[in-house]
Amino acid sequence: MRTVDAFLKGYKPAFLEIPHTKFTTEKLDLLLSKYPYVDEKAYDLLNGNVFYLFFQNQSVYARFQTEIERISFTKGEIDRLLGDILGFPPKAIDFYIRMMTEKRNGNIDAFQRMKNRKIGMIYCGCSFGSDVNDFVENALWLLDKYPYEEAKEDGMFVRIGLESRLLVPIGSYRELTEFHEYIMQQSSVVPV
Protein backbone atom coordinates (compact mmCIF):
# COMPACT_ATOMS: atom_id res chain seq x y z
CA MET A 1 0.00 0.00 0.00
CA ARG A 2 1.41 3.37 -0.96
CA THR A 3 1.99 5.82 1.87
CA VAL A 4 -0.42 8.41 0.49
CA ASP A 5 -3.16 5.78 0.18
CA ALA A 6 -2.64 4.62 3.78
CA PHE A 7 -2.93 8.26 4.85
CA LEU A 8 -6.04 8.95 2.76
CA LYS A 9 -7.73 5.85 4.23
CA GLY A 10 -7.09 7.24 7.71
CA TYR A 11 -4.56 4.58 8.68
CA LYS A 12 -1.51 6.83 9.07
CA PRO A 13 -1.51 9.89 11.34
CA ALA A 14 0.57 12.02 8.96
CA PHE A 15 2.00 12.05 5.45
CA LEU A 16 5.22 13.72 4.29
CA GLU A 17 5.26 14.87 0.67
CA ILE A 18 8.50 16.03 -0.91
CA PRO A 19 7.62 17.47 -4.32
CA HIS A 20 9.67 16.75 -7.43
CA THR A 21 10.97 13.36 -6.31
CA LYS A 22 10.33 9.99 -7.91
CA PHE A 23 7.72 9.21 -5.23
CA THR A 24 5.77 12.46 -5.57
CA THR A 25 2.04 11.89 -5.25
CA GLU A 26 -0.45 12.90 -7.91
CA LYS A 27 -2.92 13.71 -5.12
CA LEU A 28 -1.21 16.88 -3.86
CA ASP A 29 -4.11 19.20 -4.76
CA LEU A 30 -6.56 16.99 -2.87
CA LEU A 31 -4.27 16.87 0.16
CA LEU A 32 -3.76 20.64 0.16
CA SER A 33 -7.50 21.29 0.05
CA LYS A 34 -8.59 18.71 2.62
CA TYR A 35 -5.94 18.30 5.35
CA PRO A 36 -4.11 20.58 7.79
CA TYR A 37 -0.41 20.85 6.99
CA VAL A 38 2.87 22.65 7.56
CA ASP A 39 5.60 23.27 5.02
CA GLU A 40 9.17 24.58 4.82
CA LYS A 41 7.89 28.14 5.18
CA ALA A 42 6.63 27.32 8.68
CA TYR A 43 9.51 25.08 9.83
CA ASP A 44 12.85 24.12 8.35
CA LEU A 45 12.57 20.39 9.01
CA LEU A 46 14.40 19.14 5.90
CA ASN A 47 17.44 21.40 5.57
CA GLY A 48 15.71 23.99 3.39
CA ASN A 49 14.04 21.46 1.09
CA VAL A 50 10.45 21.98 -0.02
CA PHE A 51 7.97 19.67 1.74
CA TYR A 52 4.42 19.36 2.95
CA LEU A 53 3.65 17.53 6.19
CA PHE A 54 -0.05 16.67 6.20
CA PHE A 55 -1.97 15.69 9.33
CA GLN A 56 -4.93 13.34 9.51
CA ASN A 57 -6.93 15.85 11.57
CA GLN A 58 -6.66 18.91 13.81
CA SER A 59 -5.85 16.74 16.83
CA VAL A 60 -2.73 15.28 15.20
CA TYR A 61 -1.79 18.76 13.97
CA ALA A 62 -2.17 20.17 17.52
CA ARG A 63 0.00 17.35 18.92
CA PHE A 64 2.68 18.20 16.34
CA GLN A 65 2.49 21.91 17.25
CA THR A 66 2.87 21.11 20.95
CA GLU A 67 5.85 18.83 20.33
CA ILE A 68 7.64 21.18 17.93
CA GLU A 69 7.49 24.00 20.47
CA ARG A 70 9.45 21.78 22.90
CA ILE A 71 12.42 21.05 20.66
CA SER A 72 15.52 23.10 19.93
CA PHE A 73 15.65 21.92 16.29
CA THR A 74 18.68 19.67 16.47
CA LYS A 75 18.75 17.09 13.69
CA GLY A 76 18.07 14.26 16.16
CA GLU A 77 15.06 16.05 17.66
CA ILE A 78 13.61 16.74 14.22
CA ASP A 79 14.15 13.14 13.15
CA ARG A 80 12.45 11.86 16.32
CA LEU A 81 9.48 14.21 15.90
CA LEU A 82 9.03 13.28 12.23
CA GLY A 83 9.40 9.56 12.87
CA ASP A 84 6.83 9.68 15.63
CA ILE A 85 4.27 11.80 13.78
CA LEU A 86 4.65 9.67 10.62
CA GLY A 87 3.81 6.55 12.64
CA PHE A 88 7.12 4.65 12.71
CA PRO A 89 8.04 2.22 15.52
CA PRO A 90 9.98 3.86 18.39
CA LYS A 91 12.85 1.35 18.14
CA ALA A 92 13.25 2.13 14.43
CA ILE A 93 13.30 5.85 15.17
CA ASP A 94 15.96 5.34 17.85
CA PHE A 95 18.08 3.20 15.51
CA TYR A 96 17.92 5.79 12.71
CA ILE A 97 18.84 8.64 15.04
CA ARG A 98 21.79 6.74 16.52
CA MET A 99 23.04 5.71 13.08
CA MET A 100 22.81 9.21 11.64
CA THR A 101 24.39 10.74 14.75
CA GLU A 102 27.39 8.45 14.27
CA LYS A 103 27.63 9.55 10.65
CA ARG A 104 27.32 13.27 11.47
CA ASN A 105 29.95 12.92 14.21
CA GLY A 106 32.38 11.34 11.74
CA ASN A 107 32.32 7.92 13.43
CA ILE A 108 32.34 6.10 10.12
CA ASP A 109 33.22 2.69 11.59
CA ALA A 110 30.32 2.83 14.06
CA PHE A 111 28.01 4.14 11.33
CA GLN A 112 29.05 1.31 8.99
CA ARG A 113 28.50 -1.33 11.70
CA MET A 114 24.98 -0.02 12.23
CA LYS A 115 24.35 0.21 8.50
CA ASN A 116 25.39 -3.44 8.18
CA ARG A 117 22.61 -4.35 10.65
CA LYS A 118 20.01 -2.27 8.84
CA ILE A 119 17.04 -3.82 7.09
CA GLY A 120 14.15 -2.07 5.41
CA MET A 121 10.63 -2.71 6.68
CA ILE A 122 7.45 -1.94 4.75
CA TYR A 123 3.89 -2.19 6.06
CA CYS A 124 0.67 -0.17 5.78
CA GLY A 125 2.30 2.75 4.03
CA CYS A 126 5.25 2.82 6.45
CA SER A 127 8.68 2.34 4.94
CA PHE A 128 11.68 2.71 7.23
CA GLY A 129 15.02 1.29 8.29
CA SER A 130 15.34 -0.99 11.30
CA ASP A 131 18.09 -2.75 13.18
CA VAL A 132 17.71 -6.42 12.27
CA ASN A 133 17.87 -7.18 16.00
CA ASP A 134 14.66 -5.16 16.51
CA PHE A 135 12.76 -6.86 13.68
CA VAL A 136 10.30 -8.87 15.79
CA GLU A 137 9.54 -5.99 18.17
CA ASN A 138 9.03 -3.57 15.26
CA ALA A 139 6.84 -6.05 13.37
CA LEU A 140 4.63 -6.60 16.43
CA TRP A 141 4.44 -2.85 17.02
CA LEU A 142 3.30 -2.30 13.41
CA LEU A 143 0.67 -5.03 13.64
CA ASP A 144 -0.66 -3.51 16.85
CA LYS A 145 -0.60 0.09 15.55
CA TYR A 146 -2.08 -0.77 12.14
CA PRO A 147 -4.42 -3.76 12.70
CA TYR A 148 -6.32 -3.20 9.44
CA GLU A 149 -7.22 -6.31 7.45
CA GLU A 150 -6.40 -4.52 4.21
CA ALA A 151 -2.88 -3.82 5.45
CA LYS A 152 -2.42 -7.44 6.53
CA GLU A 153 -3.65 -8.68 3.16
CA ASP A 154 -1.30 -6.27 1.39
CA GLY A 155 1.53 -7.77 3.45
CA MET A 156 4.57 -6.82 5.45
CA PHE A 157 7.93 -6.90 3.73
CA VAL A 158 11.61 -6.62 4.57
CA ARG A 159 14.47 -5.65 2.34
CA ILE A 160 18.04 -6.65 3.09
CA GLY A 161 20.58 -4.52 1.26
CA LEU A 162 19.63 -4.31 -2.38
CA GLU A 163 17.72 -7.61 -2.39
CA SER A 164 14.13 -7.66 -3.51
CA ARG A 165 11.45 -7.49 -0.87
CA LEU A 166 10.78 -10.61 1.18
CA LEU A 167 7.23 -11.27 2.40
CA VAL A 168 7.05 -11.50 6.19
CA PRO A 169 4.80 -14.24 7.63
CA ILE A 170 2.59 -12.40 10.13
CA GLY A 171 0.26 -15.20 11.19
CA SER A 172 1.88 -15.89 14.55
CA TYR A 173 4.70 -14.94 16.88
CA ARG A 174 6.44 -18.23 16.08
CA GLU A 175 6.40 -17.43 12.35
CA LEU A 176 7.88 -14.00 13.03
CA THR A 177 10.69 -15.41 15.15
CA GLU A 178 11.47 -18.13 12.61
CA PHE A 179 11.52 -15.54 9.83
CA HIS A 180 13.83 -13.40 11.98
CA GLU A 181 16.25 -16.31 12.26
CA TYR A 182 16.01 -16.81 8.49
CA ILE A 183 16.86 -13.20 7.62
CA MET A 184 19.74 -13.24 10.08
CA GLN A 185 21.18 -16.29 8.27
CA GLN A 186 20.49 -15.04 4.73
CA SER A 187 22.14 -11.68 5.02
CA SER A 188 25.44 -10.13 5.77
CA VAL A 189 23.73 -8.43 8.69
CA VAL A 190 25.91 -8.67 11.76
CA PRO A 191 24.04 -9.07 15.07
CA VAL A 192 25.22 -7.22 18.16
N, C-alpha and C positions, 0 to 999 in steps of 0.2 A: 504494500500500500504506500503510495507516495505521501510524503509529509504533508503537503497542502491538503490532500484528500482526508487524511486523518484529522487535520485541524478543522476542516469544513464540516466533518461529521460530528464534531464536538468531542473527539477522543483526546486530542492534545490540548494542553492549556494555552500554548502560544505557538507562533510560527514565525520563523526568521526568513525573510526574503532578501536576497542580495541580487539586485538587478544586474543584467548583462553578464550572467554566468551561464554555464551549460545547463544548470538546473533551474533556471528562472521559470517561474510559473506563468501560465497564460491567464491566470485568474486574478491578476493584480488589481484591475479596476473593481472587480467584485469585492475583494478584500478591503480596498481603500474606502469603499462606500458603506460597508457593513460592520466593520470591526474597529474597536479602538486600537490605536497604534502609536508608537514613537519611531523617530528616525534619527539620522545622524545630525540633524539640525537641533534636536533636543538634547542628545547625549552622544559623545564620541565613544561608542562601545567597540568599534572595529577599526581603530587606527585611521580615522578619516574617511573610510570607505562608505559609500552609499548603502543604506539598508532600510528595511522596514521591519519592525518587530510588532506583530499583530497579537492581540490578546483575545481569548475566547469571549470574555465579557468584562464588564466594569470592575467586578470583584478581583479578577486576576490582574487587571491593569492597576488597581489600587494597591494590591499586594506588591507589584513591581515597584510602584512609586515609593512605597514605604521602605522597601529594601534598598533601593538605589540611593535614597537620602542617607542611609547608614554607612555607605562605603566611601572610601577615599580614592576610588578609581585606579587602584593598582591593577595590573593585568590579571593577577590571580583572583582578585575580588570580582572583576568583571566576568571572568570565565565561570566562576562559581555561580554568580547571579544568573547568567545566561543558561548555563547547564540546568539549573534548578527550574527556571521558568519555562524552559523548553521541554521539561519532563524527562530528563535523563536520570538514571540511577545514581544515587549519591556516591557509591564506590567508583563508578566510572568517572564522575566529575573529579573526585579526589585524585584518581590516577592521572587524568589528563593534566590537572594543575601541577602535580608533582613532576611529571615528565617535562612539561614546558618550562617549569621553573629551572630544572636542571639544564635545559638547553639555553635559556636566557642567561643563566649564571656561568655559562661556558664549561660546564661539567659534561663534556661530550661523552666520556666513557659511561657515566651514570645514565645519561640520556639514552645512549645506544642500548644499554642493558634493559632499560624499561621498554624501549621501542621493540626489542626482540621478544618481549613478553606480550606485546600488544596484539589483540585480535579486534576485528570489527564485528559489531553486533547490530542487527537490523530487525526491528519489530514494530508494528503499528505506527509507522511513520517516523520512528526514532532510528537514527543511524549514528553510531558513536563508537569510539575506541574504548576498549576495556583491557585490563590486565587479565591474562588467561586464568590466573589464579582466582579471580573474582567471578568467573563465568557463571557458576551455578547460582551464586547470590544475586547477580545482576539479572539472570534469566528469571528467577523466582520473583524478584522485585517487579520486573516488567509485566509478568503474568498477573500479579496482584494489582498493579496500577492500571493496566489496560486489559480487563477481563473480557473484552468484547469477542463474541463468537466469530465475527467477521475477521478480526485480527488473527485469531487462532487459526482459522481456515486459510488465511493468506500465508501464515507461517512465520517462524522465527528463523533467522539465518545468522551464520558466522562466516567471516572471511579471515583467512590466515594469510598474511602477506598479500601476494598478488593472485592467489588461488581464487577460483570461482567460489561463489557462495555455497555453503553446505547447509542443508536443511537440518534444523535442530529438532529432535524428538521432544515434544512437550507434554506427552501423555502422563508422565509420572516423574517423581523425584528420582527413582532408580534410573530411568531412561536418561535424565539429565546428567546424573553422575557418571553413567557409563559413557555418554557422549563426551563429557569433559575428559575422561581418561583417554578416549580415542583422539581428541584433538591435541592433547598433550603429546601423544605418541607420534602423530602424523605431521607435526610441525617442527620447526627449528626453535620453537618457543622454549625458553629456558625458565623453569620454575624457580622461585626463590626459596 
